[in-house]
Amino acid sequence: MTLSDLISISMTLGTGIIIFANIILINVIAYYRDEKDSLSLYGISFLIFGAAWILYIGRVFGFINAPIAFAALLFYLGMLSYYVASCQFLKKRPNIYFLSAFVISYLIIYWSPGASDSMSLRSYAQTLMTSVVYGYFAFIFYKAFRNSNNFGHIICVVAHTIILISEAFRLYLLIDKIEPILALGFLVVAHTIAIILNSVGIMTAFSFAHYKAIRNLSKQDSLTGLLNRRGFFSLYQNKSTRYKEVAVISCDIDYFKTINDNHGHIYGDQVLEKIALQLKQHTKAHFSKESLVARWGGEEFVIALFDSSINQANLIANALRESIYHNQYQINGQNFNLSLSFGVAHQAIEDVEIEDIINQSDQALYHAKSNGRNQVSCHSELSLSS
């Protein structure tokens, strides 16, 4: 056995070890994550790739005499399972046309009349098909990166680009009729590096997505989906530097304790969800600039309107009050009406901390509730009257 044979065998063995190490790693992570379906599919695809490599190497060195069409079938199945896993991982539906073209290409290359067991036309077709598939993978991971800014997706793009370069070099070796063992050795090295990088990319993407989900949960109210106090203050600090003034609307559901006492907390939670949705939708529809809507605690909500005048904030608060008061809600087949009290405050961002503006809107809200509820009170008017 020549030195190049020994090198190629050792490279192939190393690739197999890496593939099976990835299977173990992926399934261990799958045990602790919610993305078990896509991770399991990745493991299956690595396993199929490993079997395909064994058959290919076995044919080259003569210790396995399996038909080339069967080895190719495993290789194609590995790429198909990898594609489906990637689609599931990226929350993207598999493209049925791509899958169909993939299957038809395999049938034409390996089962059409006159298909031979030679290294000529079939090798060229295999190289072209592999390049198209991994080029498509690189494209969908790049699109995923553009949508999510997840660095793990870029690592996956690099991994697939390495395979594309290796396949281009493989085509060059085939055209120049370089010794096949050299081409095989190069491909083993390139695919090994790509497998390592791709696995790192997948794990990085999962970790990033997991971290992002946890971070979002820490800034989001679990019941209504609105911002909580922490999320409100965090976003306010990021956005306020771009604006000169802000109006804050504090609002509170009237007689909410009575609703909870008479109907139970589950009923009350559904009321909170409906009001939160209406506050968010109405603010978005009637205020064209940036805004923040948060659940402040219990039945109280806070809305921040950037670059809003006091008059505009008053108009929005009154429109919200009218909309909610004249709307008929339904929960568990029961119809009911609600009312909210509102307090409005307005300040230049540079002059006052946001906590002080919220305190002012809370004072105005307390005044509205003390004077009969279902009304809008403005802090500036309270200051003038006092």
C-alpha positions, 0 to 999 in steps of 0.5 A: 500500500502506497503512502498516499493510500495510508494518508487517505485512509487515515484522513477518512478514519478521522472524518468518520470519528468527527462525524460520529463525535458530532452525532454524540454532541448534537444528541446530547445538546438535543436532550437539553434543548427544545429543538430536538427534531431538527437536531435529531435529523442533523444526527441522522444526516451525519450518520448517513454521510458516514456510511456513504464515506465508508462505502466510497472508500471501500470501493476505492481500496477494494474491501467493499464491493457495493454498487456505486448507485447504492453508495450514491443513494446514501450520499444523496439521502444524507444531503436530503436529511441535512437539507430538511434538518436545516429547513426545520432549524431555520423555521423554513418550509422545505422547497418541494421543487428543490427536493423533486429536482434532487431526486430526479437528478439522482435517478438520471445520473445513476439509473438512466439507460447507459449509466456506467460505473466509470469515473467520467460523466458520472463524476462530473455530474456528481460534482455539479450536483454537490456544488448546487446543493451546498451552494443552496445551503450557503444561500439559505444560511446567509438569508437566515443571518440577514434576518436574525444577525445570528453569527452561527449562521455565518459560520455555516455559510463559511463551511458550505463555501469551503465545500463549494471550493473543494468541489470546484478543485475536484472538477479541475482534478477530474478534467486534468485527470489527476490521480484520483487518490489525491482528489479524494485526499483533498476532498476528505480534508476539505469536508472534514474542515467543513463538517467541524465548522458547520457543527460549530456554526449549528451549536453557535446558532442554537446557543445564540437563539437560546440566549436571545430567547432568555433575554427577551423573556426577561424583558417581556411580560409573560401574560400579555407579551408586552414589555415589562418594567425592565424591558421598558427601561432598557428600550427607553434608554436605547431610543430616547437619545434620538428624540427631544421630548416624550409623553407618557400615558399611564392607564389602569383598568377600573374596578379590576379587583371586582372583576377578579373577585366576581369571576376569578383570576383566570377570567381577569387574566383574559381581560388583561390580555384583551386590553393589552392587545388593544392598547398595543394595536391602537397605539401603533395605528394612531401614532406614526412615530416610535412608541413603547407599550408596557405592563407596569404591574397588576392592571396598570399599563404605561405607554411612551410616545417619543416626540409627541406633544402633550396635545397629541398624547391627550388625543391618543389617551382619549381615543383609547378611553373611548374605544375601550369604553364603547367596545363590547368584550366577550370571554367564555360566552359572557359579554361585558364592558370595561373602562380605563382611567388615564394619566398623561405627562409630558417633558423634554427628555434632557430635563427629566428622568423617565422615572420622574415622568412616569411618577407625574403620569401616575399622579394624573392617573390617581387624580382621574380615578379619584374623580370618577374614573373613565377619564383622562387627566393631564399632569400639566393641568394639575400643576396649573390648578395647584 
